[in-house]
Amino acid sequence: MRTLTLFLMITALALTGCGGSSNDDTPPTGTNGNGNGNGNIIGLNGNGNGGDNGGALPPVDAFQLPALSGLSGDADYQGALFFTATGEGEAGLYRVQPGGASPSIALVDDRLAEGLRPTIVDVFGEATELPPMISPSEYDRFIRAVPAGDFDSTSGTAENFRVGQIFYNYGLLAEARGYQRIDVGAGNPEPIRVTSDDNVSPLFEAYIQNDLNQSDNTAILNRVGNDWRHIPLNAPDDTPAAILPRDWRPVAPLANVSQARGLGYLVIDEEDDSLVMIDMALDVVGTASYSNGGPVLDVRAAQPVGLSAPDGSILLAVAATDTEIDDSEYARLWRYVPDQDGGQLHSLTNAEGDGLYFPHSIFGFAIAVPPENFMVVDGDYTYLLIQSGILFAMDFDIVRVGADGWTLLHTEELVPGNALLKTGNHLVYANAAGQIISIDTQGNNRRILDRNDPNNMFSSQDVSFFTQGTRDGWVYYNRDEQIGINENIEAAVAARADGSERIDIHNAQWIGVSHTGQATVGEGLNTLTLSEVFLLRENGELVAVGAADPAAGGVTLGQLPAGNDSVQMFGAGAGPHRLLTTYSGEGSNLSDINVIYVNTRAEQSLEVVSPSPDNNTNQRPIGGF
């Protein structure tokens, strides 16, 4: 099964199927935490000349994170939040409505219990619990949040970006009730059946065409068995889903960017392996052609790279025998521009006239394009972190792709960390040496923002980005630094990409984010501008800081429920009201799972909203809440 997920503001390919050179930099590490879980923040100010060409930035005085009574935030989402509960006799879909001293909680659909906590009753009336039909690891394929926003076609921006619909089914082997949706904005939401289809499937292979201004007009092209079924969310319950011809193989969704909704799809017509554009009614628009003439034929595989550009074009990796390189092991990157005749493929080369290629399996349709966390789309440009295709290679490239070609910006000599970020005119990434590095968008001014202490023989560190979101030059990551034998410091770190400032919150880890509720065309959910960032202290306190000024202080939202020592958020959402899961244990052995509510505008707002603790990991918020 392919597992590539690319979420577009307008169009999504959803749920189908990671060193720098050494130098003498020594970034300041600050002081250790005080052991009571409060920790210290160490601010770093300097002239921005750290990195390959300068010394370490000097530390400033340590200070305690100021206590705030609440955050002002950017978004003002006051609508309902949703979660699923799994306790015996309590399982189902729940709605949380903020307001008053405490939020109100209501059960919306108890029929989800069939998938979340299925049971079988024997002839003696004894109930036996079965494994969940909705697999916790595949939760978002069964129960999926659909975005909405107030889109302005003139500016290309969306305000009030939020979850508009919840689309779901009742789980594998559950009683056939078809697809359902919940209108999040309804006063008293009830399940609405979508299409008359009984033979339904989770979104194991699906393409999602979001409609921001009218979220119930979103459409999903979902593979069910051997068929691709087209499911508009507003389809009535007496209308079956349309089915693609069996010889059409979908490869990419296309966006009507100016209207913030779907335009159609690219498919491979397996009768002649041509690349064909179809519209949202699944009618043929035309066969794609090369910009220099001739139809695109003999296509073995194609896969989009990144998100739609403001003009609606997409980057497309194509493995075809009639391209200038006839090599079954590689697919070439093109720019596809849709039009009324079926669209055109435009060649993308570097200054030397070379194309950009990705490995392609000759035994299947998969093309090894960079994963979502290794790409950033910013207007007309897409930035890619590409690891060498050579087995055991210890390097990676950072490439910028534009409308007319691609440019190699930088090469690192160590395997990459877990993400590529962009903020302002800086790109930020990590490497296997535990370094956080920034370069500018032209590939220059390499700067080490964080590294282990080269003067300490025991010093080493692991760093990881937990979000690709940024705010006003700030990036956020977690660091686990070994400073001696069996001695380490965990820290939640915020750093400015230009090297001018860094704060280290010791004995704490970042665990989630809220976004501003604003977005631009071509942005992915994973890179939306941050509003608040949440951290968990070692002593079990949950705290939120403002993403634009993390040193200004934090609001303590409360202590984790008794018996819980960990917390998780599920995707970015618009604040100030959020849902999280708390639990004990690790890995697959979780217990005492609760769903909690917090309001970042009020201290000590943490409140358990799930009916009772349970050990089923399907007890959790729906993504985006």
C-alpha positions in Angstrom: 0.0 0.0 0.0 1.3 3.4 -0.9 1.4 5.9 2.0 2.2 9.3 0.4 0.1 12.1 1.8 0.2 15.5 0.2 -2.3 18.0 1.6 -3.1 21.0 -0.5 -5.1 24.0 0.5 -7.3 23.3 -2.5 -6.4 19.9 -3.8 -5.0 16.9 -1.9 -3.5 13.6 -2.9 -4.4 11.9 0.3 -3.5 8.6 1.8 -2.4 6.7 -1.2 -0.7 3.1 -0.9 15.3 11.9 5.9 25.7 17.2 8.0 27.2 19.7 7.9 30.9 20.2 7.7 32.7 20.6 10.9 33.9 24.0 12.1 34.8 25.9 15.3 31.3 27.1 16.0 30.2 26.5 19.6 26.6 27.8 20.1 25.9 28.5 23.8 24.1 25.8 25.6 22.9 27.7 28.6 22.4 26.2 32.1 20.7 23.0 33.2 17.2 22.9 34.3 16.6 23.2 38.0 15.1 19.7 38.4 11.6 20.7 39.4 10.2 20.7 35.9 10.1 24.5 35.6 13.4 24.6 33.6 15.2 27.6 32.3 15.0 29.6 29.1 18.4 30.7 27.8 18.2 33.6 25.3 20.8 34.0 22.7 21.4 37.4 21.1 24.1 38.2 18.7 25.1 39.8 15.4 23.9 37.0 13.2 27.4 36.0 12.1 27.5 32.5 13.6 27.7 29.5 11.4 30.5 28.5 9.0 32.0 32.1 8.9 31.7 33.1 12.5 32.0 32.2 16.2 29.3 31.2 18.7 26.6 33.7 19.7 27.1 34.9 23.2 24.5 33.8 25.8 22.5 36.3 27.8 21.3 35.9 31.3 19.0 32.9 32.0 15.5 33.7 33.0 12.4 31.8 34.0 9.6 31.6 31.6 7.2 34.3 32.7 3.8 33.1 33.8 0.9 34.5 31.8 -2.8 34.4 32.6 -3.6 33.6 28.9 -2.5 34.1 25.3 -4.1 36.6 23.0 -3.7 34.2 20.0 -4.5 35.0 16.4 -7.4 32.8 15.5 -10.7 33.1 17.2 -12.4 29.8 16.4 -15.4 29.4 18.8 -17.0 26.5 17.0 -17.4 22.9 17.9 -14.6 20.4 18.5 -15.0 16.6 17.9 -13.5 13.4 19.3 -14.2 9.7 19.5 -14.6 7.8 22.7 -14.1 4.1 23.1 -15.2 3.1 26.7 -17.7 0.3 27.1 -21.2 1.6 26.7 -19.8 5.1 25.8 -18.2 4.6 22.4 -19.0 7.0 19.6 -18.5 10.4 18.1 -18.7 13.3 20.5 -19.1 17.1 20.1 -17.5 19.6 22.5 -18.9 23.2 22.4 -16.7 25.8 24.1 -18.5 28.5 26.1 -19.2 29.3 29.7 -17.3 28.0 32.7 -17.0 24.6 31.0 -17.6 23.3 27.5 -20.7 21.3 26.8 -20.3 17.7 25.6 -22.8 15.7 23.5 -22.8 12.3 21.8 -23.4 12.7 18.1 -23.1 9.2 16.6 -23.1 6.1 18.8 -23.1 3.8 15.8 -19.3 4.4 15.5 -19.0 2.0 18.4 -19.3 -0.8 15.9 -15.9 0.2 14.4 -14.2 1.7 17.5 -15.1 -1.0 20.0 -16.9 -4.0 18.2 -18.3 -6.8 20.3 -20.0 -10.1 19.5 -22.7 -11.6 21.6 -23.0 -15.4 21.9 -26.1 -17.5 22.4 -25.9 -17.0 26.1 -25.9 -13.3 25.9 -22.2 -12.9 26.8 -20.4 -10.1 24.9 -16.9 -10.6 23.7 -14.8 -7.6 22.6 -13.2 -7.9 19.1 -10.2 -6.0 17.7 -11.2 -2.6 16.5 -12.5 -2.5 12.9 -11.1 1.0 12.7 -7.4 0.4 13.1 -5.8 3.1 15.4 -2.8 3.3 13.0 -5.2 4.0 10.1 -7.6 6.3 12.0 -7.4 9.2 9.6 -8.3 7.0 6.7 -11.6 6.1 8.4 -12.5 9.4 10.0 -11.2 12.5 8.2 -11.5 16.2 8.8 -12.3 18.3 5.7 -11.1 21.9 5.7 -13.1 25.1 5.1 -12.2 28.7 4.9 -13.4 32.1 3.8 -11.5 32.4 0.5 -10.7 35.7 -1.2 -9.9 35.1 -4.8 -8.3 38.6 -5.2 -5.7 38.1 -2.6 -5.5 34.3 -2.8 -5.9 34.0 1.0 -8.3 32.2 3.3 -9.5 33.6 6.6 -11.1 31.6 9.3 -9.4 28.4 8.1 -11.0 25.5 10.1 -12.5 22.1 9.8 -15.8 22.2 7.9 -16.9 18.6 7.6 -16.1 15.2 9.1 -16.2 12.4 6.6 -16.2 8.8 7.8 -17.5 5.3 7.7 -18.1 2.7 10.4 -15.1 0.5 9.9 -14.2 -2.7 8.1 -16.9 -5.4 8.3 -19.3 -3.1 10.2 -22.9 -3.2 9.2 -23.3 -1.5 5.8 -24.4 2.1 6.4 -22.3 3.7 3.7 -20.3 6.9 4.0 -21.4 9.6 6.5 -20.5 13.2 7.1 -21.0 15.7 9.9 -21.5 19.4 9.2 -19.2 20.9 11.9 -20.9 24.3 11.8 -24.5 22.9 12.3 -26.1 23.8 15.6 -27.1 20.2 16.4 -25.1 18.1 13.9 -26.4 14.7 12.9 -24.8 12.1 10.6 -25.7 12.8 6.9 -25.5 9.8 4.6 -23.3 10.4 1.5 -24.3 8.5 -1.7 -26.3 5.3 -1.7 -23.2 3.2 -1.8 -23.1 0.3 0.8 -19.8 -1.1 -0.5 -17.5 1.5 1.0 -13.8 1.6 1.9 -11.6 3.7 4.1 -9.3 6.2 2.3 -6.5 3.8 1.7 -6.0 5.2 -1.8 -7.8 8.5 -2.3 -7.5 11.9 -3.9 -9.3 14.7 -2.1 -10.6 17.8 -3.9 -11.3 20.4 -1.2 -13.7 23.3 -1.7 -12.8 25.9 0.9 -15.8 28.2 0.5 -18.3 25.3 0.4 -16.8 22.4 2.3 -19.8 20.1 1.6 -18.9 20.4 -2.1 -15.6 18.7 -1.5 -15.2 15.5 -3.6 -13.2 12.4 -2.9 -11.9 9.9 -5.5 -11.6 6.7 -3.5 -10.4 3.3 -4.5 -12.9 0.6 -3.4 -11.8 -2.8 -4.5 -10.9 -2.6 -8.2 -13.0 0.5 -8.7 -12.3 4.2 -8.3 -15.4 5.8 -7.0 -16.1 9.6 -7.1 -17.8 10.8 -3.9 -19.1 14.4 -3.7 -19.8 15.1 0.0 -23.1 16.7 -0.9 -24.3 13.7 -3.0 -27.8 12.6 -1.8 -28.3 9.2 -0.2 -30.2 7.9 -3.2 -27.4 8.5 -5.7 -24.6 6.1 -6.3 -21.0 7.3 -6.6 -19.7 7.6 -10.2 -17.1 5.0 -11.2 -14.1 5.6 -13.3 -13.5 3.4 -16.3 -11.3 0.4 -15.3 -8.6 1.4 -17.8 -8.1 4.9 -16.2 -5.5 5.0 -13.4 -5.6 8.3 -11.4 -2.2 9.9 -10.8 -2.9 13.5 -9.6 -5.6 15.9 -8.6 -5.8 19.4 -10.3 -6.9 22.6 -8.7 -9.0 25.6 -9.7 -6.8 27.9 -7.7 -8.8 31.1 -8.4 -11.9 29.5 -6.9 -10.2 27.4 -4.2 -11.8 24.1 -5.4 -11.1 21.1 -7.5 -10.6 21.4 -11.3 -10.3 17.7 -12.2 -7.8 14.9 -12.3 -4.9 13.5 -14.4 -5.2 9.8 -15.3 -3.2 7.4 -17.3 -5.4 5.8 -19.9 -4.0 2.3 -20.0 -5.3 1.6 -23.5 -2.4 3.6 -24.9 -0.7 4.7 -21.7 -1.5 8.4 -22.5 -1.8 11.1 -19.9 -5.3 12.4 -19.9 -7.0 15.3 -18.1 -10.6 14.8 -16.9 -12.9 17.3 -15.2 -14.9 17.1 -11.9 -17.7 15.4 -13.8 -15.2 12.7 -14.9 -15.5 13.8 -18.5 -12.4 13.8 -20.7 -11.0 17.3 -21.3 -8.1 16.1 -23.5 -4.8 14.2 -23.8 -1.8 16.1 -22.3 0.9 17.1 -24.8 4.5 18.2 -24.5 5.0 21.9 -24.8 7.1 21.4 -28.0 4.3 19.3 -29.6 3.1 15.8 -29.5 0.9 13.9 -27.1 2.2 12.4 -23.9 2.2 8.6 -24.5 3.8 5.5 -23.2 3.5 6.7 -19.6 4.4 3.9 -17.1 3.9 6.0 -13.9 3.4 9.6 -12.8 3.3 11.3 -9.4 2.9 14.9 -8.3 5.6 16.6 -6.3 4.5 19.2 -3.8 1.4 21.3 -4.1 -0.4 23.4 -6.8 1.3 26.6 -7.8 -0.8 29.9 -7.8 -1.4 29.4 -11.5 -2.8 25.9 -11.0 0.2 24.1 -12.4 1.8 21.2 -10.7 5.2 19.5 -10.6 4.9 16.0 -12.0 7.4 13.2 -12.0 6.8 11.1 -15.1 8.2 7.8 -16.1 7.6 7.5 -19.9 9.5 5.8 -22.7 9.1 8.7 -25.1 11.0 11.2 -23.0 14.5 12.1 -23.9 15.8 9.6 -21.4 14.6 6.1 -21.9 15.5 4.5 -18.6 13.0 2.4 -16.7 14.7 3.1 -13.4 14.1 6.9 -13.4 11.2 9.3 -13.7 11.8 12.9 -14.9 10.3 16.0 -13.3 8.1 18.2 -15.5 5.8 21.2 -14.9 2.2 20.3 -15.9 0.0 23.3 -16.8 -3.7 22.4 -17.2 -5.7 23.9 -20.1 -8.9 23.3 -22.0 -7.2 21.0 -24.4 -5.8 18.6 -21.8 -2.8 20.5 -20.5 0.9 20.6 -21.4 4.1 19.2 -19.9 6.9 21.8 -19.8 10.5 20.7 -19.5 12.4 21.7 -16.3 16.2 21.8 -16.6 19.1 23.4 -14.7 21.5 26.0 -16.2 23.4 23.1 -17.9 20.2 21.7 -19.5 20.0 18.7 -17.3 16.7 17.3 -16.1 15.9 16.3 -12.5 15.2 12.6 -12.0 13.7 10.4 -9.3 14.1 6.6 -8.9 11.2 4.6 -10.3 10.4 0.9 -9.5 10.1 -1.1 -12.7 7.9 -3.6 -10.7 5.2 -1.1 -9.8 3.9 2.4 -10.2 5.8 4.0 -7.2 8.2 6.9 -7.9 10.6 7.8 -5.1 9.8 11.5 -4.8 10.7 13.3 -1.6 8.2 12.8 1.2 6.0 15.6 2.4 8.3 16.6 5.3 11.1 17.1 2.8 9.4 19.7 0.6 8.2 23.2 1.1 6.0 25.1 -1.3 6.3 28.9 -1.3 4.4 30.7 -4.0 6.0 29.9 -7.4 8.8 27.9 -5.9 9.0 24.4 -4.4 12.0 23.5 -2.3 13.0 19.9 -2.1 15.4 18.0 0.2 16.6 15.0 -1.9 18.7 12.3 -0.4 21.1 10.6 -2.7 19.7 7.6 -4.6 23.0 5.7 -4.0 22.7 3.0 -1.4 24.4 4.0 1.9 25.2 7.5 0.6 25.9 10.0 3.3 24.8 13.2 1.6 21.7 15.1 0.4 20.9 18.0 -1.9 18.5 21.0 -1.4 17.0 22.0 -4.7 14.7 24.9 -5.7 12.2 24.2 -8.5 10.5 27.1 -10.3 8.3 27.5 -13.4 11.2 27.4 -15.8 13.7 25.1 -14.2 15.6 23.8 -11.1 18.6 24.9 -9.2 20.9 23.0 -6.8 21.2 25.3 -3.8 23.3 23.3 -1.4 24.7 19.9 -0.7 25.3 18.5 2.8 27.7 15.7 3.7 25.6 13.9 6.3 22.2 12.1 6.1 19.4 14.5 6.8 17.2 15.0 9.8 13.4 14.7 9.7 12.2 17.9 7.9 12.9 20.9 5.7 11.4 24.2 6.9 11.2 27.7 5.4 10.7 31.0 7.1 11.2 34.3 5.4 14.3 34.0 3.2 15.8 31.1 5.2 15.6 27.3 4.8 16.2 25.3 8.0 17.0 21.6 8.3 18.8 19.2 10.6 21.4 16.5 9.9 22.5 13.3 11.5 25.1 15.0 13.6 22.4 16.6 15.6 23.0 20.1 14.1 20.3 22.6 13.2 21.4 24.5 10.1 20.0 27.4 8.1 20.9 28.7 4.6 19.3 31.5 2.6 17.0 30.7 -0.3 19.8 31.2 -2.7 21.8 28.5 -1.0 24.3 30.9 0.7 25.1 32.0 4.3 25.1 28.6 5.9 24.8 28.9 9.6 24.7 26.4 12.4 21.9 27.3 14.9 22.4 24.4 17.3 25.0 21.7 17.8 26.6 19.7 20.5 29.5 21.0 22.6 32.7 20.1 20.7 34.8 20.8 23.8 32.9 18.0 25.8 34.1 14.5 24.8 30.7 13.1 26.1 28.6 15.6 24.2 26.2 14.5 21.5 22.6 15.3 20.7 19.5 14.3 18.8 17.3 17.0 17.3 14.0 16.7 15.6 11.4 19.1 14.2 7.9 18.3 15.4 6.3 20.7 13.0 7.1 22.3 9.7 5.2 25.4 10.7 7.1 28.6 11.5 6.3 32.1 12.7 8.2 35.4 12.1 11.5 33.7 11.7 11.1 31.3 14.6 11.5 27.5 14.1 10.7 25.0 16.8 12.4 21.7 17.6 13.1 19.2 20.4 16.6 18.4 21.5 18.0 15.5 23.7 21.5 16.4 24.6 23.9 14.1 26.3 26.3 16.1 28.4 28.0 13.3 30.4 27.9 9.6 31.1 24.3 8.7 31.8 23.5 12.5 32.0 21.3 14.2 29.5 19.1 17.3 29.1 15.8 17.3 27.2 14.8 20.8 25.9 12.1 22.4 23.8 14.0 24.9 21.7 12.9 27.9 19.6 15.5 29.5 17.3 15.5 32.3 14.9 16.6 31.2 11.4 19.0 34.1 11.1 20.9 33.1 14.2 20.0 36.2 16.2 18.2 34.5 19.0 17.5 31.1 20.6 15.6 30.0 23.7 16.0 26.6 25.4 13.3 25.4 27.7 14.9 22.6 29.7 13.1 19.6 31.1 10.3 20.1 28.5 9.3 19.0 25.0 7.1 20.6 22.3 4.1 18.5 21.6 1.8 20.4 19.2 0.7 23.7 17.6 -2.2 25.8 16.7 -2.3 27.9 13.5 -3.4 31.5 12.9 -6.6 30.6 11.0 -5.1 32.2 7.9 -3.7 30.5 4.8 -2.6 31.3 1.3 -3.2 29.2 -1.9 -0.5 26.5 -2.2 0.1 26.2 1.5 0.0 22.8 3.1 -1.6 22.2 6.5 1.9 21.2 7.8 3.4 24.6 7.0 0.6 27.0 8.1 1.8 30.0 10.1 1.9 29.1 13.8 -0.1 30.9 16.5 0.6 28.9 19.7 3.0 26.2 20.5 2.4 23.7 23.3 4.9 22.0 25.5 4.9 19.4 28.3 7.1 19.9 31.2 8.8 17.1 33.0 6.5 17.6 36.0 3.4 17.0 33.9 2.4 20.7 33.4 0.9 21.5 30.0 1.9 25.0 28.8 1.3 27.1 25.7 3.5 30.0 24.4 2.8 32.5 21.6 4.6 31.4 18.5 5.5 35.0 17.5 7.3 35.7 20.8 8.0 32.5 22.8 10.2 34.3 25.3 7.3 36.6 26.4 6.0 33.8 28.6 3.6 30.9 28.8 0.2 30.1 30.1 0.0 27.0 32.3 -3.1 25.2 31.1 -3.1 22.6 33.8 -1.6 19.3 35.1 -2.1 16.1 33.2 -4.9 13.9 34.6 -3.8 11.6 37.4 -2.0 8.6 36.2 -1.1 10.2 32.8 2.5 11.2 31.9 2.3 11.8 28.1 0.2 14.0 25.8 -0.4 14.1 22.0 -2.0 16.6 19.6 -3.4 15.5 16.3 -2.6 18.0 13.6 -2.6 21.8 13.6 -5.9 23.5 14.3 -7.3 27.0 14.8 -7.2 28.1 18.5 -7.8 29.1 21.1 -9.9 25.9 22.0 -8.1 22.6 21.4 -8.4 18.9 22.2 -5.5 16.6 23.1 -5.0 13.0 24.2 -3.3 12.1 27.5 -2.1 8.7 28.4 0.4 6.5 30.2 2.9 4.0 28.7 4.7 4.2 25.4 4.7 2.5 22.0 1.8 0.2 21.5 1.3 -0.3 25.3 -0.8 2.7 26.1 -3.3 2.9 29.0 -5.7 5.2 30.8 -6.2 7.3 27.7 -8.2 10.5 28.2 -9.3 13.3 25.8 -8.8 16.8 27.3 -9.9 20.3 26.4 -7.8 23.5 26.8 -8.4 27.2 26.1 -5.1 29.0 25.6 -6.7 32.3 26.7 -7.3 31.1 30.2 -4.8 29.5 32.7 -5.8 26.2 34.3 -8.4 25.6 31.6 -7.5 21.9 31.2 -10.6 19.7 31.6 -11.2 16.0 30.8 -14.0 15.7 28.3 -14.0 11.9 27.5 -16.5 9.9 29.5 -13.9 7.7 31.1 -10.3 6.5 30.6 -9.8 3.6 28.2 -6.9 1.6 26.8 -8.1 1.9 23.2 -6.0 4.4 21.2 -9.1 5.3 19.1 -10.1 7.4 22.0 -8.7 10.7 20.6 -9.6 14.0 18.9 -10.3 14.0 15.2 -7.4 15.6 13.4 -7.5 19.4 13.2 -9.4 19.9 16.5 
